Amino acid sequence: MAKERITGRQKDVAKMLRQRKGPPAERKFAGRTTGKTGNAGIAGKTAAGGSLLSIALRNEKAERAFYLRHAEKTENRIEKAMFRLIADDELEHYDALKRLLKGDIGEIGMSEEASEKIKDVLRRQVLNAKKAPRSSAGDLDAVRTAIKFEAEGASRYEEMRDSSNDPAQKRLFDLLASMEHGHFLSLRELEELMTDPASWNTWRERHSLDGG
């Protein structure tokens, strides 16, 4: 079952990266690395020789700043709420990776429930609104940039998982990949609602009937 879920996630991400344009089972991570592993060998190297872990740290920090910046700028309340929650997740990812860089994952409590919270915000905001909130071209551009971030993040963590020989690291990277994929799916739904006005009522009717 887990293999099927991961395969589906990889297909979604691969499709997104080509185009550039049921909730996962909850899993919690609490692991410890074996000794001081340091940076080298934790997450492999890029073709240019850079550490994937170092790249992931830079990206998490930059992406969190992006989400907070656009959450403040946008007047679209759905985008604002979703971006703030994703920014919180990116901070958790950054902190987990920083501890791993020091060679000790320690006790880290993260779960895919975070992605479910983002989906729930989207559902509640849409169901409580009579019409789609006004969006600017900048709002849509930000959502599409975020989609790209999350697709690439999921792919990157899958690569890090596959290049690691440490079971605790593998579990952490797989959880991070799954959380990024959850962000990706919710942002794709938001993009659809922002670009297709007809989908707003259809989406509301569907989620009203099935309870979200």
N, C-alpha and C positions, 0 to 999 in steps of 0.2 A: 504493500500500500504506500509506504513512504517513498519507494522508488518511483511509483507512478506519479506521486505528487511532485517530486523533484523534476521528473521529466517534463511534466506540464509546465512547470515554472520556467524551465530552460527554453521551452518552445515559445512561451510568451515573450521572454526577454530577447530571444534571437529574432523574433518577428519585429519587435520594437526597434532593435538596433539596425535591422535592414531598412526599415521604413524611415528611421530617424524621426520621425514625427513626434461553490459552497465554501466558507471560511476555512482556513487551514486549522488542523488540530493544534490545540494549545501545547506548547512545549516550553519548559523552563530550563535554564542552564545554571548550574552551580558547579564549577570545576576548578581544578588547580593544575597548573602545568608541572612537569617533572623537572625541577631544578631551574637554574638560571639559563634560559635558552638564548636570551638576547635577541637582537634584530635578525641576524643572519640565519637563514634556514627556516624561519617561522612561516613565512608566506611566499617564499620563492622570489624570483627576480623577473623583472620585465626584460623585454628584448634589448632595451637600452642599458640594462644592468642595475636599474633602480629597484629598491625594495618595494614590493607590493604593499607591505604593511605601512611603510612611510607614506606611500601615495594615498592609501586609504585614510590615514590620519589627516593628511592635508585636505582631502576631499570632504571628510565629515565636518571639519571645522569650517571650511569655505561654504559648504552647503547649508549648514546651520545658520551662518550669517546671512546667506541669501534668503532663507525662509523667514527669518525674523525681519529683515529689511522690507520684504514685500508684504509681510503680514501687517506692518505698520502703514504701508503706502496704499494698499487696496481698500476700496470701499465695498467690495464684494464680501459679505459677512461669512459666506461658506468658505471661500478661499482663505480668508483671514483665520478662521477657526482651524481649518485643516493644516495650514502652514505652521501655526503655532504648535500644534501637537506633533507634527513631523519634526520640527526644530527640537523639541524635547527628546524625541527618539534619537536624533542625530547626536545630541550631547551624551546620551547613554552609550551609544556606539563608540564615540570618541574616548570616553572614560575607560571603557572596556579594553580598547585597543592600546591605550596608554599603559595600562597595567600589564598587558601582554608584552609590550615592548620592553618593559623592565624585567620580564622573565617570569612573572607570577600573575596568573589570571586571578587567583584568589576566589572569594565567594562573590559571584555576580548574579543578581536576580533580574533577569529579563525574560519576557515571554511574548509570544505572538498576540497576546491580548492587546498589546499596544496598537497593532494594526486594526484590530476589531474596534477599538475606540474611535479611530479615524473614520472607519466605515459607518459607525453609529452616528457620529457628528454629521456626516454627509446625509444620512437617511433622515435624521431628525430635522435638520435645517430645511431640507426639501419638503418634507411633509408638513412643516409648520408655515410654509410660505405659500401664498396664493399665486405668486408668479415668480419667474426667475429674477434674481437680483441683477441690477444693472452692472455690466462689466465693460471695461475698457479694453482696447487692443493690448495695452500693457499687461492687463490681468491675464489674458489668454496666453500671451508670450511667456509669462512667468510660469503658468501651469505647464506649458509644453516644455520649458526648460527643466522644470522639476521632474517631469515624466522621464526625460532623457537621463537626468541624474540618477533616478531610482533604478532604471533599467540597467544602466552601466554599473551601479553599485551592486545589484544582485548578481550580475555576471562576474564582477571582480571578486566578491566573497566566495562564489562557487569555485573560482580558480584557486583562491587561497585555501579553501577547504581541501580541494583535490591535491594540492601540492604539499600539504602538511602530513607528517607521519604521527603526530601527537593526537590521541583520541579527544582530549579536552579541547584542543584548538579546533579540531574538526567540528565538534559539536557547536562551539561558539560561532565559527564562520558559517555553518549551515543555518543557525538561528538568525544571524545577521542577514544572510541572503534571503531568507524567508520573510523577514520583516521588511526589507527593501522591496521585495516583490509585492507585499501587501500594500505598501505605499503606492507603488506603481499602478496597481489595479484600481485603487480609489481615485487616484489622480486621473486615470483614463476615463473613469465615469464622470468626474467633474468636467473634463474637457468636452465630453459628449453633451452634457447638459448646457454648457456654455456656447457650443457651436450649433446645436440643433434645437431650436425652441420647441419643436413638436415633441421632442423626447421628454420635455419637462413633465407634461401631464401624463404621458405614458408611464414614466418612471414613478410618479407619485401614485398612480392607480395600482401599479404592480406591487409596490412596497406597502401600500395600504392594505391590500388583500392578503399578502403573505406575512404581514407583521414585520417586514424589513428583512 
